[in-house]
């Protein structure tokens, strides 16, 4: 059962307001408070910004959002990028010793259905420039007129 940080703060405020109450009395009003050790644990979690699971969940959500944004811009994403985003988000939380190691990255990719793909065909800037030069060369040399004369078409679309 997950308890929000706000609820934990509310319960701890009630416990601090009534320091002489016994555990059973506290449990009648706050069923989530099961043991007296929860008090110290919850104070530590509030100081850190959440429980360990909540922090890891926030880091994973941020990393996945960054991944989707990069892929929507057609950028290549590597394991180093995932690690950078995860460590970047972990700095938002105090007292967190988070290392985005190989195991965390592999688990993250498996959990979110991400796979590595090798890019086979690279398009260089030279090829892009030569493509533009090819189009201008075709227009300048009357390529369109030569083709239409050869094919002898009645319909002549304006391609160039």
C-alpha positions in Angstrom: 0.0 0.0 0.0 1.5 3.3 -1.1 1.2 6.3 1.1 1.7 9.7 -0.3 4.2 12.1 1.2 1.4 14.5 2.1 -0.4 11.8 4.1 2.9 10.8 5.8 3.4 14.5 6.8 -0.1 14.7 8.1 0.3 11.5 10.2 3.6 12.7 11.6 2.2 16.1 12.5 -0.6 14.3 14.4 1.9 12.1 16.2 4.1 15.0 17.1 1.1 16.9 18.4 0.2 14.0 20.7 3.5 12.5 21.9 1.9 10.4 24.7 -0.5 8.4 22.5 0.1 4.7 22.2 0.4 2.8 18.9 -3.1 1.4 19.1 -4.6 4.9 19.5 -2.6 6.2 16.5 -3.7 3.2 14.5 -7.4 3.9 15.1 -7.1 7.2 13.4 -4.3 6.4 10.9 -4.4 2.7 9.9 -1.4 3.2 7.6 0.9 3.7 10.7 1.6 0.1 11.6 4.7 0.3 13.7 6.6 2.9 15.8 9.6 2.5 13.5 7.6 4.2 10.8 8.0 7.5 12.5 11.8 7.7 11.9 11.6 6.1 8.5 8.9 8.5 7.3 10.9 11.5 8.6 13.9 10.3 6.6 11.7 9.8 3.5 10.2 13.3 3.7 13.7 14.7 4.1 14.9 12.8 1.0 11.8 13.8 -1.1 10.1 10.4 -1.1 10.6 6.7 -0.5 13.3 4.9 -2.5 10.6 3.4 -4.8 9.0 6.8 -5.4 12.4 8.3 -6.2 13.3 5.5 -8.6 9.9 5.8 -10.2 10.4 9.6 -10.7 13.9 9.0 -12.2 12.5 6.4 -14.6 9.6 8.6 -15.7 11.9 11.5 -16.4 14.4 9.4 -18.3 11.6 7.8 -20.4 10.1 11.3 -21.2 13.6 12.5 -22.3 14.0 9.4 -24.4 10.6 9.9 -26.1 11.4 13.6 -26.7 14.7 12.7 -28.3 13.2 10.0 -30.5 10.4 12.3 -31.6 13.1 14.6 -32.9 14.7 11.6 -34.8 17.8 11.7 -32.6 19.8 8.6 -31.9 19.8 7.6 -28.2 22.5 5.6 -26.6 23.0 4.0 -23.2 25.2 7.0 -22.2 22.3 9.3 -22.9 19.9 7.3 -20.7 22.6 7.3 -17.9 23.1 11.1 -18.2 19.3 11.7 -18.0 18.9 9.4 -15.0 21.8 10.9 -13.1 20.6 14.4 -13.9 17.2 13.7 -12.4 18.7 11.9 -9.3 20.4 15.3 -8.4 16.9 16.7 -7.6 16.7 14.4 -4.6 18.7 14.8 -1.4 20.7 12.0 0.1 20.2 9.7 -2.8 23.0 7.4 -3.8 21.9 6.5 -7.3 24.2 5.1 -9.9 22.8 4.4 -13.3 24.8 1.3 -13.9 24.6 -1.3 -16.6 22.1 -3.4 -14.7 19.7 -0.4 -14.1 20.0 0.6 -17.8 19.3 -2.9 -19.0 16.3 -3.3 -16.6 15.0 0.1 -17.7 15.2 -0.8 -21.4 13.6 -4.2 -20.8 10.8 -2.7 -18.7 10.0 -0.1 -21.3 10.5 -2.2 -24.4 13.5 -0.3 -25.7 16.1 -2.1 -27.9 19.4 -1.1 -29.5 19.4 -0.8 -33.3 22.5 -0.4 -35.4 22.3 2.3 -38.0 23.3 0.7 -41.3 23.0 3.5 -43.8 24.6 6.9 -43.1 23.7 9.9 -45.3 26.5 12.3 -45.6 26.2 16.0 -46.2 28.1 15.4 -49.5 25.2 13.2 -50.7 22.7 15.8 -49.7 24.6 18.6 -51.5 25.1 16.4 -54.6 21.3 15.8 -54.6 20.6 19.5 -54.7 23.2 20.0 -57.4 21.7 17.2 -59.4 18.3 18.9 -59.4 19.7 22.2 -60.5 21.8 20.5 -63.2 18.6 18.7 -64.5 16.7 22.0 -64.7 19.6 23.9 -66.3 20.3 21.3 -69.0 16.6 20.9 -70.0 16.3 17.4 -68.6 12.5 17.8 -68.3 12.1 18.8 -72.0 14.3 15.9 -73.2 12.3 13.3 -71.2 8.9 14.7 -72.4 10.2 14.7 -76.0 11.3 11.1 -75.5 8.1 9.9 -73.9 5.9 12.1 -75.9 3.3 12.7 -73.2 0.3 14.9 -73.5 0.0 15.5 -69.8 3.0 17.5 -68.5 3.1 18.0 -64.8 5.2 20.8 -63.3 7.8 18.7 -61.4 10.7 21.0 -61.5 
